[in-house]
Amino acid sequence: MYDYAFVHLKFTIPLAVLLTAIVYPVLNRIHVIQTGCLIFIAFTAALPWDAYLIEQKVWSYPPEAIVGPRLLGIPFEELFFFVIQTYITALVYILFNKPVLHALHLNTQRNPPAWLRVIKVTGQLILVALSVWGWKAAQVSQETTYLGLILVWACPFLLAIWTLAGRFILSLPWFATVLPVFLPTFYLWAVDELALHRGTWSIGSGTKLEYCLFGKLDIEEATFFLVTNMLIVSGMAVFDQYLAVIYAFPTLFPKVNRYPTPLMLVQSRLVNTAKYDLERIEGLREGVERLRLKSRSFYLANSLFSGRLRIDLILLYSFCRLADDLVDDAKSRLEVLSWTAKLNHFLDLHYGDLDATEDPKQKSERIDAYIKEAFPPFAYQALHLLPTHILPPKPLYELIKGFEMDSQFTFHGNSDSTDLKYPIADDKDLETYAIRVAGTVGELCIALIIHHCLPDMSDSQKRRLESAACRMGIALQYVNIARDIIVDARIGRVYLPTTWLKEEGLTHKAVLDNPEGPEVIEKMRRRLLDNAFELYREARPEMQQIPSEARGPMIGAVENYMEIGRVLREKKVGQVFVRKEGRATVPKQRRFMTLLRALYEQ
């Protein structure tokens, strides 16, 4: 009795609930709109087709297996299947595509490699052939009727999608397309086989090939679930392609609201690909690679941000890392001063020259010319793409001072003066250093978040958030110093304040010679961590004021880094993994669980 309803209660609804719980922390309004639109399209497209199949006795349902109400002859349970299947597959797609930055795959839209063009054309020809065959097979009442009806209905839709976004879909990682198609398909195959075995629904004899993939699962049913999931995944990918165009190219779409409008999606489809700024895409790719290699915690957290905010955060990090590397890799104090002077002049060109009469294009060309003249080629994209029109100048200038302060450990002239060799003399110097190299980054991140998520935030709220971000940055830097005492000592650096060392009867040389002991070094590490967690406790409540779409990822990034401090405090065997270079980090599983916990708490 009511077997079809129980199929949903036992199999489809529980899976949908489970997937919702898993994906919920990373869902945003764009995902909801995207999924809702696709459900509407799927429902509308399947309704007349399904009604025709029932009318032609291809599908039938025992009266006792359904609740009763129908629309165009279709049981309500079947109508619900249109919705629930689309919802399930869309959630799987969202889950596997969250790490993917779709903007990076827009370069295939211009001058694609030959193999990509060949595969796209081949796919189009195959879909045309299957559509024609399906049309002919569906015309006569024979064993190929059901299969023909599936193909003549699905293949034209697939052909349209493949024509619009075939190259983009092919360029995506396999886990972003193949898995979202096949995982729901395998599950629904199993559900369908159980339903056919119980007689919940049946396929009319004489309309099928009488060949089963396994058990009682007819090849036509297997084909149906495969092609419908292909339609859902490719439909989601088309949506993501047009969103990527909007987010990736500010010259084409200067102002993007929190949620792009349908008109913007249409405009992004109509944009000539010759207008795509592929240099920007390449620069973004460089930024992603820098983030991946230099900061695993923030690389993981960045994938949870969305839209243009995610892109601008990558570009900010790319600039910070490039500037740090330029100063850090210098061979002399003179070279350090040269790089910092060039970086400061670069900022001056953006912020210091306020000639309102100068054409913005001419100003941009002047800055680009300076970048090419003063910096090596590999630095161009990180400097050129920095979103200075959004970022406040003061934290950027302070950041450069922090990098210069770092260089004093390596280049201190011929003097043996402790003040020159070790610039962190006391607690105040320690705080100043942390503000410059980390507090500033927190402020810059908050500036981007406010601009993209809540530009009309009140000034008082902005100041509170900026202050909290700065304090949290200091806390993270203290954790970083506590973690890297051994690593820093190997390159001649001691970030522990001179006053702390004197209190314990130590010298900088003693730390450099034996950074893993004596016990007093561990005592100072704990002191650093205590300071870090005190600042963390002060700033953490204020972070709840971050706009909702950025709050989870931002807090997740912070918690992931603070977890390093927690495991350093615990000193439990197996909790802190020490890499070859002597730097402690958190095992992947614990890092992932920390991020997940932070997201669910929001």
Salt bridges, closest charged atoms under 4 A:
ASP3 OD1 - ARG198 NH2 3.31
ASP218 OD1 - LYS208 NZ 3.39
ASP240 OD2 - HIS102 NE2 3.68
GLU282 OE1 - ARG285 NE 3.72
GLU289 OE2 - ARG292 NH2 2.50
ASP312 OD2 - HIS452 NE2 2.67
ASP324 OD2 - ARG321 NH1 3.17
ASP325 OD1 - ARG321 NH1 3.71
ASP328 OD1 - ARG493 NH2 2.80
ASP353 OD2 - ARG366 NH2 2.67
GLU358 OE1 - ARG366 NH2 2.87
ASP368 OD1 - HIS384 ND1 2.77
GLU398 OE2 - LYS401 NZ 3.27
GLU398 OE1 - ARG436 NE 3.49
GLU404 OE2 - ARG333 NH2 3.58
ASP406 OD1 - ARG493 NH1 3.68
ASP416 OD1 - LYS421 NZ 3.63
ASP484 OD1 - ARG483 NE 2.83
ASP484 OD1 - ARG583 NE 3.13
GLU503 OE1 - ARG527 NH1 3.05
GLU504 OE2 - LYS523 NZ 3.18
ASP513 OD2 - LYS509 NZ 2.78
GLU519 OE2 - ARG526 NH1 3.67
GLU522 OE1 - ARG525 NH1 2.60
ASP530 OD1 - ARG569 NH2 2.75
GLU538 OE1 - ARG471 NH1 3.90
GLU542 OE1 - ARG464 NE 3.98
GLU549 OE1 - ARG258 NH2 2.71
GLU559 OE2 - ARG540 NE 3.05
GLU559 OE1 - ARG566 NH2 2.83
GLU563 OE1 - ARG566 NH1 2.84
GLU563 OE2 - ARG590 NH2 2.56
GLU570 OE2 - ARG590 NH2 3.26
GLU581 OE2 - ARG579 NE 3.73
